[in-house]
Amino acid sequence: MTDVLRPDQRTAPAGRRRGWPPRLDKIAFGGDYNAEQWPPEVWSQDRQLMRQAGVTVATVGVFSWALLEPEPGTYDFAWLDEVIDGLHEAGVRVCLATPTAAPPAWLAARHPESLPVTRDGVRLGIGARESFCPNSVHYRAAAVNIAQQLAYRYGEHPALALWHIGNEFGSHVGACYCAVCATMFIEWLQAAYSDLAELNDAWGTTFWGQRYGAWNEITPPHPAPMGVNPAQQLDYRRFSSDSHLACFIAERDAVRAITDAAPITTNLMVTACQNLDYWRWAPELDVVSNNHYLTAEAQSSYLGMSMSADVARGLSGGTPWLLMETSTSAVNWQPRNIAKVPGELRRNILTNIARGADGAMFFQWRASRFGAEKFHSAMLPQSGTRGRIWNEVVALGAELARLDEVRGTTVAADVALVWDWQSWWALELEYRPSADLGYHERVDAFYEALWRDHRTTDVVSPLGDLATYPLVVVPSLYLTTAEAASNLRLYVEGGGRLVVSYFSGIVDAHDTVHDGPYPGALRDVLGLWIDEFHPLRKDESVELDGGTAGRIWSESIIVDGAEVISRFTTGPDAGGPAVTRHRLGSGEAWYVATALDVAGLRALIAGALPTSALSPAPTGATTGAVAASDDLEVVRRAGADASYLFLINHGSESASVNASGIDLLTGRAHDSSVPVAAGDVVVLRERS
Ligand code: GAL
């Protein structure tokens, strides 16, 4: 196998990205501008209101293919000329989207085979968006063509700041199962494996007599009478992610061949989209951009916003990235679309800026009156300029302008969290030891524990550079390659503190169990082995000495070099190890064998952190005295000349932090203690 997990494909090659768009020379603030939904009379009002709100950039054209190319090879750019020229005159930069997420009806009419097919064999229709198979030659050629036409027409336009290819690749149609994809899958496999014997071996096809005697016998993982080979499913996910990436690259390269004036991106959905392996995508983007929408009903929904921002920064290798889309208030697609409370929009956006975004944009500028998204909030909502949201948007635009000096600075992280799409895929295939195992569940719990301790987290790939972090957490890295295991081991030997949760290090890239006993990939580094998994019943919990409790998981651990820090006192493994520590080289590898709650994880992390990282406390507080509630978000961005402490109080109590400097939002100077009222935000330029 040559094509799946090569280390050089998992991290961004240095210097390859062109980086932040030079023409976005202020903090980017704006949104998707679907001007085509409105008569031209509205456009001048839009421009005037954009100026009023401090909008610096607008994304145009995202779904406008049918208007730009009403018939194949016939173009109408007049309306877009007017929109782009108008924005330019108004001093608003343009993020120009290729409209290829919404193929025109003529494509499906002429080439019905360009429509995607679901796993159940249903060919999807038109009338929505993303109605294309990523491997359709007809789609690909037409998409590249319209991208080229846009590049010829607008490539050197002075307003053009950034190219935005397609939209949220793979979000609705993660994988297509049409006949073309079936053939392309075989070609992908032929490139990935040296011969059929290697594939049979990697897929473990002696199981259930699945051995293939010829390449053309292999199919996509169609529904079958029983669970389909997990290695086949994983390769189909890789193939599908690569297929979408090939669409992006084809358009990107077509644009790049015509014009080099602006960087090129596409909007990722880093914590919401399971379908694409963004560690492979990120190096292909000039600048990383991310879409994140709150899970509005979740308690502390802001945690998801913070985590998404940290993953985006991780993909960006720590360089400035762009929040391409979020909502000003409610969305329209959740079961109950809860509106944001006053001040929540401001906190959400400043969370992203704190965590390394140099811009924040929305779906969308003006709320649609028709179509599926008319109940979605916007910068200019259905209530127009009379409502609360408009006032909050205008105030936010003014505040972002005050933060301009923060641009280009980088986030100072305290710890790292290992995140991996392939492990997410593999862990959530069928026939796992418990239906309660979930990748996001553990990642979210560890992330929250770190967040509530005011520790800023970098998100890294399993093959990422870990050396600088005093602590690295590894939640449920079920799929752990030998390369990843060796990366973790080197980190510990070199003095790092590693905290690994249960169900990590179990299988390789093909869902084959590493040589037993569990956890084969991490046995040496953790200094233990597992005799048997003992998943818990629904709602069952087990107690640990020290007073914490765990859910979901228990297992019988035999230590082999590790020391026992804490034992189960109840449940199937009562008396056995629950938390262990293995000293290795000059570092330590900790292991936790159950789903501790956030409080339990906070205690565990406090134990695992080196004393030097415990006090003075992390990034957030210069003195270590974060006299703050655990609803206070504390993040520092630092540059050559100054550092900026973002204090975002998501709680209902006021908080304070020992620090000094000037609040860029109010101009107020603080000498030693910085109060942050409930719901408020302070951005302190710190006194050096
Ligand atoms: C995004 C998408 C936008 C809009 C938005 C609604 O996923 O890119 O076009 O549909 O969701 O929340």
Residues whose N, C-alpha, C, O or C-beta is under 5 A from the ligand:
A	BS01	GAL	E168 V331 F363
